[in-house]
C-alpha cells in the first residue's frame, strides 16, 4: 500500500510537493492530447455511412422549434431512439449553423471531456482500492497513474469511429453522462457501508443515467456496473452469509429506479430496431452463430485494445461461419481463460475481477445475441466497454511505482509516454481515413474486402468511374455466400453497360438471396417486357407482388403494382389495371404516380 505524509519531500525521490500543481494540469494535458490526436477530424466531411440519411437528406435536426422537438422525441430514424443526441445536434445548428465542421469539433471536445471525466473516475477508484494516500488520496503518483489510464483510453485508435464519425455523437455524449453518473454515485455511497451517504447525489446518478439512455441505449445495463462497484472498490457487499445476502438484496432494491430505466430503454431500443429490416431472425442467424459471434466479440475488443490494427468501418458478418475455424477456436480459448481468470481473481485480485465483470456487462448488448445490422463487431462498440482495461493499467502502474525507485519511475514514465505517442500517431492516421466517403471505403476495402464493403466502395466511385465500380460490384457479387444486394447492383451495372443477357442472369440469381427480392423480379420483368417477352415479364411482376405482400416484408413497395398496372393497360384489361393502381396508392413511393394515372383514366384516386 502506498502511504505518504504531507511535506514528505524525501519520501519520493524526484517527486516533491512542488510537483503537485502538475497533477492539477492533467485534465488540460488530456484535452491537448485528444485535440492533437484527432486533429484530422476537423477537416472531415459527412460520409455515406448513415451521415447522409441523418444530416444531408434530413432537415428535421436543424433547429429547436416545436416541430423539430416533436420529431426528435418521436423519431426512430435508422433504427435508433436517441432524442438527447438529436437535441445536441439541434442546439449545434442553432449556435453554429450547418455543415460538418461544428459536428466534428463538438464530437472531439466531448471525447476530450470524457477523457477528463475518466481521469477523475480512475483517481477515485484507485484511491478507494487501497491505494490511499494520507493527504486525502490525491497523491501525485496516484493522479499521474489515473491520468495515464485516461490517456491510453482517450488516444487509442479504437476511439476514432466514435469520435470522427458525426453520426456517433451518441457514443461520446451518452458516455459523458454515464461517467458523470459514476462520479455522483461515488459521492452518494459510503465505502464499506450498505447505507447511502447522500440521497441527493443518488438521485443525481439516476438522472444522469436517464440522460445517457436518452442519448444511446447502451446505458441500460448501468445498474449492473454499479453493483460491481459496490462489491469493489466500494466494498459495500459484506462477506457471504445470511446478513450478506440481505445486504446484496438491499443493494439491488436500491437500484430499482435504474433497473426500471434500463428495462424501458431496452424495450424502446428493441422496438426501434424492429422497425427496420436490419434485425436478423433466428432462421437467418442461428443461436449457434450468435454464440460464436459473442465469443469472437469478447476476444476481438481485447485483442484490438492490446494490438490495434486493421481498423475498418465495417467488419461484416461471416454468413458462411464455420464454428471450428481457427479465429473462432482462439476466441473460445480466450473466453475460457477469461472465465478462469475471473474465478481466480474473485478472491485474490478483486480489482481484476471487477474489471472483467464491467467489461462483460458493457459489451454484452452489442455482442450480437440480438443481432441487428451486418456487422460482426465494430470499433465503436469498444468505446464504453474497454474502459476497465485502462483502469487496470493505471492500477498496475501504481503498484509498480510503490517501490519508491526513481529509476523505476523514470523507466515507467518513458515507456508510458512512448505508448501514448504511438497510439496518438495511429489515431491521427485513422482519422484521415474518416475524412471523406471515398477514403473511408477505399481503406475498408484494403483491409476487409467483404461484399458490403466492396458494394459501398463501388457506389462511391460509380459516378466518376463506372468501369471500376462495375469491377467492384463484380467482386462483391462473387463473395461466398452470395450477397443478394451486391448481385442486384452488379446486374444494374451490367445492364447500364449494355450486357443485358448477363444482367438478366444476375437479376435472377439475386432473387434467391435478396430480402427485397421484388426489386430484382421487377427489374427483370421490365427488361423482358422491353424485349417483347410479355408472358415472362408478367410472371416476374406477379412474383414481385407476392414478395411485397409476404408476411415479414419490412420494406414493401408499390412499384410492382405500378408496372403490373401498366402491363394490364397495354393488354387492354382496364379493370385489372385500376385494381393494381389502387394498391399502388397505399404505398408512399408510388402514391403520387398512381393517383396521377387514375385521374388520367378518369377514375377517382
Secondary structure as UniProt FT lines:
FT   TURN            6..7
FT   TURN            9..11
FT   TURN            13..14
FT   HELIX           17..19
FT   HELIX           20..24
FT   HELIX           26..37
FT   HELIX           39..43
FT   TURN            48..50
FT   HELIX           52..56
FT   TURN            60..61
FT   HELIX           66..72
FT   TURN            73..74
FT   HELIX           77..79
FT   HELIX           83..96
FT   HELIX           100..128
FT   TURN            129..130
FT   TURN            134..137
FT   HELIX           140..154
FT   HELIX           157..159
FT   HELIX           160..164
FT   HELIX           166..168
FT   HELIX           169..188
FT   TURN            191..192
FT   HELIX           199..215
FT   HELIX           217..221
FT   HELIX           222..231
FT   TURN            232..233
FT   HELIX           242..254
FT   HELIX           256..274
FT   TURN            282..284
FT   HELIX           287..306
FT   STRAND          315..316
FT   TURN            319..320
FT   TURN            323..324
FT   HELIX           326..348
FT   HELIX           350..364
FT   TURN            365..366
FT   TURN            369..370
FT   STRAND          375..377
FT   HELIX           379..381
FT   HELIX           382..385
FT   HELIX           387..401
FT   TURN            402..403
FT   HELIX           406..433
FT   HELIX           437..447
FT   HELIX           451..461
FT   TURN            462..464
FT   HELIX           466..477
FT   HELIX           484..496
FT   TURN            497..498
FT   HELIX           500..510
FT   TURN            511..513
FT   TURN            515..516
FT   HELIX           517..530
FT   TURN            531..532
FT   HELIX           534..549
FT   TURN            551..552
FT   HELIX           559..571
FT   HELIX           574..584
FT   TURN            585..586
FT   TURN            588..590
FT   HELIX           591..600
FT   TURN            601..602
//
